[in-house]
Amino acid sequence: MIPPSIRFDRIEVSNILDMNYVGINDVLLNWSPLMAESNTSVIVGYFMNWVAIQKDGRAQNASPTIVRSILRRVVDKTMVSILT
């Protein structure tokens, strides 16, 4: 059991970000409480099955709608301002 006072700057979650494993929402829900309150804390993982869900596996081929949606979520979650 991890004591409640322990917090981490980096947590590596491997490919459990894939929806057929745990998924992004559940990874963030369960691991984010263990993150240190720092601008540099990060959860690191990868999408092993990206090729199966993204046309030819290239992020640049994602539709503009998907890219806007993802960027909006990042901005909303991190309170980052984007200069337009």
Buried (B, 14 or more C-beta within 10 A) or exposed (E): EEEEEEEBEEBEBEBBBBEEBBEBEEBBEEBEEBBEEEEEBBBEBEBBBBEEEBEEEEEEEBEEEEEEEEEEEEEEEEEEEEEE
